[in-house]
Amino acid sequence: MKQSFGILGFLMAFMLCEAVYSQSQPEMNEKSLAEFQKADARLNVTYKKLLADLDADGKKKLVIAERAWVAYRDAQADFEADQEARGGSMAPLIYNTACLELTEARIKELGKAIAEE
């Protein structure tokens, strides 16, 4: 037997979801920044671990690569935020989310390099 909740059930479920998941844009921006900062902290741990395993020449090259990567990450995130929400209240959310995704990918890249050492 198929159970039907009808419109009242749907509305109650919707209201519950709204109460649990609704956040203001500034709250979403803050949360996305906090998530990015956590990932950035993990990246720094991974970076330092790899740096410690390298010889002097490898360290020099990693420092140069990481500086270039950070510049790329910031520029790419800025581009994405500009494309999606130029000057809008969602721009920080988009920027932080792009930084988070790129940072998580970088953690994986550096993790592979550590495994190869």
N, C-alpha and C positions, 0 to 999 in steps of 0.2 A: 504494500500500500504506500503510495507516494504521499509524503507529508508536505503540506503547504502552510507557509507562515503568513501569507497575505501581506498587504501593504503595511499593516501595523507592525508586523514582525520585521519587515524590511526597514521601516523607519526607526524602530528601536535598535536594531543592529547598527544602522548608520549613525545614530546618535552616540552609541557606545564607542564606535570607532573614532568619531570626531572628538569625543572627550578624551580618549586615550592618545590619539595621534596628532591632534591639532596643536600647532605651535605657530607663533608669530614669525615673521621673516627674520627679525633680529635674533630670535632664539635659534632658528635653523642656521643662521650665519655663525653664531657663537658655537653651536654644536659641531658644525663642519670644521671650524677653525681648531677646536679641541681635538677632533679626530685626526686632522692633518698634523698637529703638533705632536701627538702620540706617535704617529708614523715617522715623523722627522726625528724624534728621539731614538726610535728603533734603528733608523738609518744611520744615525751617528754612532751607535754601538757597533753596528755591522761594519761601517767605514773604519772605525778605530781598530777593530779586530783585524781587518784585512791589512791596514796600514802597518800594524805591528808585525805581520808575517812577511813583509816585503824588505828587500835590500834597499840601499840608498837610492839607486836609480829607479827602482820600481815605486818607491814612496814619492819621489819627485813627479813621476808621470801620473800617479794616482791623484795627487793633489791638483795637478793641472786639469786632469779629466774631471774631477769632482767640481772644481770651480766652474768649468765650462758647462757641466751638467746642471748645476744649480741655476746658472744664467738661463739655460734652455728651459728648465722647468718653470721658472718664474715668467719668462716671456711667453711660453706656450699657454700657461694658465691665464695670463693676462689676455692673450688673443682669444681664447675660448670664452672668457667672461665678456669680452667686448662684443664678440659675435652673437652671443645669446642674450645679453642684457646690458648693453652699453649704458652706463650711468644709472642703471636701475637698482632697486633694493635687492634683487637676486644676484647681482654681480659678485658680491663676496662669497656667496654660497657656491657659485659656479667656479670661481677662482680656487677656493679651498678644496673643492671636490677634485678638480683637475690636479692640483698639487698633491693631494692624497693618492690619487691613482698613479701618477707618475712616480711618486716616492715609493709606493709599494712595489712597483715594477723595478725600481732601482735597487731596492733591498734584495730582490730576487737575483738581479744581475751580480751584485757584489757577493751575495751568498754563493753563487756558482763559482766565482773567482776564489773564494775562501776554500771551497771544497776541492778545487784544482791545486791549491798550494800544498 
